[in-house]
Every structure is written in structure tokens, then in C-alpha cells.
Amino acid sequence: MPYLKQEYRSRLDSHIKALANEMKKIAKEGGETHSFAGLLDYSFTKLILQTMPEQRYWAYTLVDGMLSGLSKEFNRRIVVGPFEETQKEQRGDIYQ
């Protein structure tokens, strides 16, 4: 998890919210609830390409590591954590 200074978060959050709102509108227009995945993929790719310091191997590996960490953190904090705990409570733990 990137622990950014609150000052930096404040500067980015309104832009992120605007992008997220626009992506929701586009997904709704498309009529397919799963279309947000393509919108996220496109947006992440464009952000990465426009913010990478250089088109060099070290930058690619840095981005690859960041994306891998992001995926693991999302899984740990959102999927495995709260979601899985709720499901275990509702349906029982498979390991018991």
C-alpha cells in the first residue's frame, strides 16, 4: 500500500474521482457491468505510459513490480480479508 502524504492524496483524489465517475458512466452506457475491467485496463495503461520516467527496462520492471504488489494488496485487503471472512461466517469454513 502506498502511504502517500495526505497533501499528495488531496491533490490526486478529485482527479481520480472524476475519472472513476466518467468510467462508471461509460460502463453504464455500454450496458455490460463487466466492461469496467476494460476501462480500468485502458486507464491504468495510459497512466503508466504517461508517468513512466523513461521507456527503459528498469522502469518496466518497476511498474511490473508495482502492479504485482497492487494485485496482492487488493486481494489481501478486499477479497481475502473482508469478503472471505463474511463468506466463512455465512456459509462455514471449509477447513473445519
C-alpha positions as CSV (number, residue, x, y, z in Angstrom):
1,M,0.0,0.0,0.0
2,P,1.5,3.3,-0.9
3,Y,1.5,5.5,2.1
4,L,1.4,8.9,0.4
5,K,1.4,12.1,2.3
6,Q,-2.1,13.5,2.8
7,E,-1.2,16.6,0.8
8,Y,-0.5,14.4,-2.3
9,R,-3.6,12.3,-1.8
10,S,-5.7,15.5,-1.7
11,R,-4.2,16.7,-4.9
12,L,-4.9,13.5,-6.7
13,D,-8.3,12.4,-5.2
14,S,-10.5,14.8,-7.1
15,H,-9.0,13.8,-10.4
16,I,-9.3,10.1,-9.5
17,K,-13.0,10.6,-8.5
18,A,-13.7,12.5,-11.8
19,L,-12.1,9.7,-13.8
20,A,-14.0,7.0,-11.8
21,N,-17.3,8.8,-12.4
22,E,-16.7,9.1,-16.1
23,M,-15.7,5.4,-16.3
24,K,-18.9,4.5,-14.5
25,K,-20.9,6.5,-17.0
26,I,-19.2,4.8,-19.9
27,A,-19.7,1.4,-18.4
28,K,-23.4,2.1,-17.9
29,E,-23.7,3.3,-21.5
30,G,-22.2,0.1,-22.7
31,G,-24.8,-1.8,-20.7
32,E,-22.4,-4.5,-19.5
33,T,-21.4,-4.5,-15.9
34,H,-18.1,-6.2,-16.6
35,S,-17.0,-3.5,-19.0
36,F,-15.4,-1.6,-16.2
37,A,-12.5,-4.1,-16.4
38,G,-11.5,-2.9,-19.9
39,L,-11.9,0.7,-18.8
40,L,-9.6,0.1,-15.8
41,D,-7.1,-1.7,-18.0
42,Y,-7.1,1.1,-20.6
43,S,-6.8,3.8,-17.9
44,F,-4.0,2.1,-15.9
45,T,-2.1,1.5,-19.1
46,K,-2.4,5.1,-20.3
47,L,-1.5,6.4,-16.8
48,I,1.6,4.2,-16.6
49,L,2.8,5.1,-20.1
50,Q,2.3,8.8,-19.4
51,T,4.0,8.8,-16.0
52,M,6.9,6.4,-16.5
53,P,10.1,8.4,-16.2
54,E,11.8,6.5,-19.2
55,Q,11.0,3.8,-21.6
56,R,13.7,1.6,-20.1
57,Y,13.9,-1.9,-18.8
58,W,14.4,-0.7,-15.2
59,A,11.2,1.3,-15.5
60,Y,9.2,-1.6,-16.9
61,T,10.3,-3.9,-14.1
62,L,9.5,-1.2,-11.5
63,V,6.0,-0.9,-13.0
64,D,5.6,-4.7,-13.2
65,G,6.5,-5.0,-9.5
66,M,4.1,-2.2,-8.6
67,L,1.2,-3.9,-10.4
68,S,2.0,-7.2,-8.8
69,G,2.1,-5.6,-5.4
70,L,-1.1,-3.8,-6.1
71,S,-2.8,-7.0,-7.1
72,K,-1.6,-8.8,-3.9
73,E,-2.6,-5.9,-1.7
74,F,-6.1,-5.7,-3.3
75,N,-6.5,-9.4,-2.8
76,R,-5.4,-9.3,0.8
77,R,-7.3,-6.2,1.9
78,I,-10.5,-6.6,-0.2
79,V,-11.0,-10.1,-1.4
80,V,-9.3,-12.5,1.1
81,G,-9.8,-10.2,4.1
82,P,-13.4,-8.9,4.5
83,F,-15.1,-10.8,1.7
84,E,-13.8,-14.2,2.6
85,E,-14.4,-13.6,6.3
86,T,-18.0,-12.7,5.6
87,Q,-18.4,-15.8,3.4
88,K,-16.9,-18.0,6.1
89,E,-19.3,-16.6,8.7
90,Q,-22.3,-17.0,6.4
91,R,-21.5,-20.5,5.0
92,G,-19.0,-22.0,7.3
93,D,-15.3,-22.6,7.0
94,I,-14.3,-25.4,4.6
95,Y,-11.3,-26.3,6.8
96,Q,-13.5,-27.2,9.9
